[in-house]
Amino acid sequence: MSSDRFDKPTGRSSTTFAPPPPPAAARFSVCQEIAVLWGDIDALGHVNNTRYFGWLEETRLAYLRMIGVDLSTGASQTPVLASTSVDFLRPVFWPDSVRVEGKTTRLGRTSLTMDYRMTSVGQQAVVATGSAVVVLLAPNTGRPVPIPDLIRDAIRRLDPDARDTL
């Protein structure tokens, strides 16, 4: 039996929920479904705000792997979070799971901006939106480095509408 945090919550069937496809303008390139854990709940009975940032991180890491960013120790570039924000639209409760979607919306020389949408599966509603700026750094100097062409091309394939700010 797996205790993986991405397993479906007990008692919730994924076959009972079939959301409509998102509008074409809201296409996201990465999507993760993450179970709300009992420990995510705060004293007010809903998911604590800090968990949303963890959900974004899981989705961001999945995206970075998809575009070929080496996340191992000793990689030639290290992705670091320069800024992040979340707009909380509705509370999330346990038991539930959230679908976290992300895409690159801006592609710079050394950084990219991702936008996110978080949807409660149980409520069938968007509960939060967010964004993050990721910068690639050289681990030996801590200075920004250009996004390699191979990664830049992967981003353009996944997110052709990303605004290029080179």
C-alpha positions as CSV (number, residue, x, y, z in Angstrom):
1,M,0.0,0.0,0.0
2,S,1.4,3.3,-1.0
3,S,1.5,6.4,1.2
4,D,2.4,8.6,-1.7
5,R,0.8,12.1,-1.2
6,F,-0.4,12.0,-4.8
7,D,-2.6,8.9,-4.2
8,K,-6.3,9.6,-4.5
9,P,-8.0,10.4,-1.1
10,T,-9.7,7.4,0.4
11,G,-13.4,7.1,-0.4
12,R,-13.2,9.4,-3.4
13,S,-13.6,7.9,-6.8
14,S,-11.9,9.7,-9.7
15,T,-14.6,8.3,-12.0
16,T,-17.3,10.4,-10.5
17,F,-15.8,13.7,-11.5
18,A,-15.4,14.7,-15.1
19,P,-14.8,18.5,-15.3
20,P,-15.4,20.2,-18.6
21,P,-12.2,20.9,-20.6
22,P,-10.7,24.3,-19.9
23,P,-11.2,27.0,-22.5
24,A,-8.5,27.1,-25.2
25,A,-7.1,30.4,-23.8
26,A,-6.6,28.8,-20.4
27,R,-4.5,25.8,-21.7
28,F,-2.0,24.6,-19.1
29,S,1.0,22.4,-20.0
30,V,1.4,20.6,-16.6
31,C,-1.3,19.2,-14.3
32,Q,-1.0,17.4,-11.0
33,E,-3.7,16.1,-8.8
34,I,-2.7,16.4,-5.2
35,A,-4.6,14.9,-2.2
36,V,-5.4,17.3,0.7
37,L,-4.0,15.7,3.8
38,W,-5.4,15.9,7.3
39,G,-2.2,17.6,8.3
40,D,-2.8,20.4,5.7
41,I,-5.8,21.7,7.8
42,D,-5.3,24.6,10.2
43,A,-7.2,25.6,13.3
44,L,-9.9,27.2,11.3
45,G,-10.8,23.9,9.6
46,H,-9.5,24.7,6.1
47,V,-6.2,24.2,4.2
48,N,-3.5,26.4,5.6
49,N,-2.2,29.0,3.1
50,T,1.3,27.7,3.2
51,R,0.2,24.4,1.6
52,Y,-0.8,26.2,-1.6
53,F,2.8,27.2,-2.1
54,G,3.9,23.6,-1.6
55,W,1.4,22.5,-4.3
56,L,2.8,25.1,-6.6
57,E,6.3,23.8,-5.9
58,E,5.3,20.2,-6.8
59,T,3.8,21.4,-10.0
60,R,6.8,23.7,-10.8
61,L,9.2,20.8,-10.3
62,A,7.2,18.5,-12.6
63,Y,7.2,21.2,-15.2
64,L,11.0,21.8,-14.9
65,R,11.6,18.1,-15.3
66,M,9.3,18.1,-18.4
67,I,11.3,20.8,-20.1
68,G,14.6,19.1,-19.3
69,V,16.0,21.1,-16.4
70,D,18.5,19.0,-14.5
71,L,17.5,19.1,-10.9
72,S,20.3,16.9,-9.6
73,T,23.1,18.0,-7.3
74,G,26.0,19.2,-9.4
75,A,23.9,20.4,-12.4
76,S,25.4,23.2,-14.5
77,Q,22.4,25.5,-13.7
78,T,20.2,25.6,-10.7
79,P,16.6,26.9,-10.9
80,V,15.8,29.1,-8.0
81,L,12.5,30.8,-7.0
82,A,12.9,34.6,-7.4
83,S,9.3,35.5,-6.4
84,T,5.9,33.8,-6.0
85,S,2.4,34.8,-5.1
86,V,-1.1,33.2,-4.6
87,D,-4.5,34.7,-4.8
88,F,-6.8,32.8,-2.6
89,L,-10.4,32.6,-4.0
90,R,-12.1,29.9,-1.9
91,P,-11.2,27.7,1.1
92,V,-10.3,24.1,0.6
93,F,-11.3,21.4,3.1
94,W,-10.5,17.8,3.9
95,P,-11.2,15.4,2.4
96,D,-10.6,16.7,-1.1
97,S,-7.9,16.9,-3.7
98,V,-6.7,19.8,-5.8
99,R,-5.8,19.9,-9.5
100,V,-2.8,22.2,-9.9
101,E,-2.1,23.4,-13.4
102,G,0.8,25.4,-14.6
103,K,2.3,27.0,-17.7
104,T,5.1,29.4,-18.7
105,T,3.7,32.8,-19.6
106,R,6.9,34.8,-20.0
107,L,10.3,33.6,-21.2
108,G,13.3,35.9,-20.5
109,R,17.0,35.5,-21.0
110,T,17.7,34.0,-17.6
111,S,14.2,33.6,-16.1
112,L,10.7,32.3,-16.8
113,T,7.4,33.2,-15.3
114,M,4.8,30.6,-14.6
115,D,1.1,31.0,-14.0
116,Y,-1.0,28.5,-12.0
117,R,-4.6,27.6,-11.4
118,M,-5.7,25.4,-8.5
119,T,-9.1,23.7,-8.7
120,S,-10.8,21.8,-5.9
121,V,-12.0,18.5,-7.3
122,G,-14.7,18.2,-4.6
123,Q,-16.0,21.7,-5.1
124,Q,-15.4,21.6,-8.9
125,A,-14.3,25.2,-8.6
126,V,-11.1,27.2,-9.0
127,V,-9.9,27.9,-5.4
128,A,-6.7,29.9,-6.1
129,T,-4.4,31.3,-8.8
130,G,-0.8,32.1,-8.6
131,S,2.5,32.9,-10.3
132,A,6.2,32.4,-9.9
133,V,9.4,33.7,-11.4
134,V,12.2,31.1,-11.7
135,V,15.8,32.1,-12.4
136,L,18.6,29.8,-13.6
137,L,21.8,30.4,-11.6
138,A,25.3,29.0,-12.0
139,P,25.9,27.1,-8.8
140,N,29.6,28.1,-8.6
141,T,28.9,31.8,-8.8
142,G,25.3,32.3,-7.8
143,R,24.8,34.5,-10.8
144,P,22.0,34.2,-13.4
145,V,22.8,32.2,-16.6
146,P,21.0,32.2,-19.9
147,I,18.3,29.6,-20.4
148,P,19.9,27.0,-22.7
149,D,18.4,26.7,-26.2
150,L,17.3,23.1,-25.6
151,I,15.2,24.2,-22.6
152,R,14.0,27.3,-24.3
153,D,12.8,25.2,-27.3
154,A,11.0,22.8,-24.9
155,I,9.2,25.7,-23.3
156,R,8.2,27.1,-26.7
157,R,6.8,23.7,-27.7
158,L,4.8,23.3,-24.5
159,D,3.8,26.9,-24.1
160,P,3.8,28.6,-27.6
161,D,1.8,31.6,-26.2
162,A,4.6,32.4,-23.7
163,R,5.7,36.0,-24.2
164,D,9.3,36.1,-25.2
165,T,11.2,39.1,-23.5
166,L,14.7,38.5,-24.9
